[in-house]
């Protein structure tokens, strides 16, 4: 049988939002021990979002390996390969035009 506990942070019954991060300080995303799950997930979403810009990412250093960069000028998607140098690989090209087909 599980007994309900009171959260020391919010003084309500412990639930999923009461989960606290108990790992090391993650300086790259600003997560500190005792941050709530909601805060940690928000910082992860903000930090690890795709970046975009006009032209190839020639001077930007990826925040993490695998980070996506969308070149809005040339319709290309780049993937970061290093976290110490601005090394990117072209992943794909895309088209911003749409095609409409009319049924006979």
Backbone torsions as a table, in degrees:
resi	resn	phi	psi	omega
1	UNK	NA	134.2	-179.6
2	UNK	-94.4	136.0	179.3
3	UNK	-104.4	132.4	178.8
4	UNK	-68.0	136.4	178.9
5	UNK	-113.9	154.5	176.8
6	UNK	-94.6	130.0	179.9
7	UNK	-71.8	130.0	179.6
8	UNK	-70.8	-17.3	-178.6
9	UNK	-86.1	-49.3	-173.6
10	UNK	-110.5	-2.9	176.2
11	UNK	60.9	29.6	172.9
12	UNK	-123.0	178.2	178.0
13	UNK	-63.3	138.6	-179.2
14	UNK	-63.1	131.0	175.9
15	UNK	-142.4	-168.5	-176.1
16	UNK	-60.8	-32.1	-179.0
17	UNK	-75.9	-8.9	179.6
18	UNK	-89.6	-3.1	-179.1
19	UNK	-65.1	130.4	-179.4
20	UNK	-112.7	142.2	177.0
21	UNK	-73.0	128.4	-178.7
22	UNK	-121.2	21.6	179.5
23	UNK	-93.3	-164.9	179.1
24	UNK	-72.2	161.9	175.8
25	UNK	-65.4	128.2	179.5
26	UNK	-103.9	88.4	-173.3
27	UNK	-63.8	-28.5	-177.3
28	UNK	-66.8	-25.9	178.7
29	UNK	-121.6	3.7	175.6
30	UNK	73.0	29.4	178.7
31	UNK	-94.5	127.3	179.3
32	UNK	-110.8	154.8	172.4
33	UNK	-55.7	144.2	-178.8
34	UNK	78.2	6.6	170.7
35	UNK	-71.1	145.3	179.7
36	UNK	-75.2	162.4	178.9
37	UNK	-58.2	-40.8	179.8
38	UNK	-60.5	-42.6	179.3
39	UNK	-66.9	-44.3	-179.1
40	UNK	-61.7	-47.9	-179.3
41	UNK	-63.8	-37.8	178.2
42	UNK	-63.6	-43.7	179.7
43	UNK	-67.7	-35.9	176.3
44	UNK	-63.9	-47.2	179.9
45	UNK	-61.3	-41.6	-179.3
46	UNK	-68.4	-40.6	-175.3
47	UNK	-77.2	-41.6	-172.2
48	UNK	-97.2	21.7	175.8
49	UNK	-75.6	155.8	176.1
50	UNK	-64.2	147.2	174.8
51	UNK	-102.0	162.7	176.9
52	UNK	-148.2	160.1	178.9
53	UNK	-173.4	176.4	-179.0
54	UNK	-95.5	100.2	-177.9
55	UNK	110.6	170.9	-178.6
56	UNK	-67.8	151.5	-178.4
57	UNK	-82.6	66.1	-173.4
58	UNK	-73.8	-25.3	-178.1
59	UNK	-115.5	-10.0	-178.7
60	UNK	-79.8	134.1	174.9
61	UNK	-94.3	126.0	179.2
62	UNK	-59.4	143.7	177.1
63	UNK	-74.5	-26.9	178.5
64	UNK	-155.0	155.6	178.5
65	UNK	-68.5	129.6	-177.4
66	UNK	98.6	-2.4	179.2
67	UNK	-62.4	140.2	179.8
68	UNK	-94.6	143.0	174.5
69	UNK	-131.7	126.7	-178.4
70	UNK	-104.4	116.4	177.2
71	UNK	-85.7	100.6	-174.9
72	UNK	-75.2	-19.9	-180.0
73	UNK	-77.3	-43.3	-175.0
74	UNK	-106.5	5.6	179.4
75	UNK	55.7	53.8	179.7
76	UNK	-130.8	152.3	177.1
77	UNK	-118.0	128.5	-179.0
78	UNK	-112.1	153.4	178.1
79	UNK	-123.6	130.6	-179.9
80	UNK	-72.1	136.1	-178.3
81	UNK	-116.2	-4.7	-178.0
82	UNK	-147.4	152.3	175.4
83	UNK	-110.3	5.7	179.5
84	UNK	-117.6	-17.6	-179.8
85	UNK	-137.4	158.3	178.6
86	UNK	-79.0	71.1	-179.7
87	UNK	-108.8	118.1	-178.1
88	UNK	-129.7	148.5	174.5
89	UNK	-116.4	139.1	176.9
90	UNK	-68.9	123.5	-177.7
91	UNK	-97.3	-44.2	-176.0
92	UNK	-163.9	159.4	170.4
93	UNK	-113.5	150.6	-179.6
94	UNK	-138.9	162.1	-179.9
95	UNK	-112.5	139.4	178.8
96	UNK	-98.2	1.8	178.0
97	UNK	-91.8	153.9	179.1
98	UNK	-117.9	154.7	-179.6
99	UNK	-117.2	134.4	177.9
100	UNK	-113.6	129.0	178.5
101	UNK	-112.5	133.5	179.4
102	UNK	-102.6	129.4	178.4
103	UNK	-73.5	143.6	-179.6
104	UNK	-67.8	NA	NA
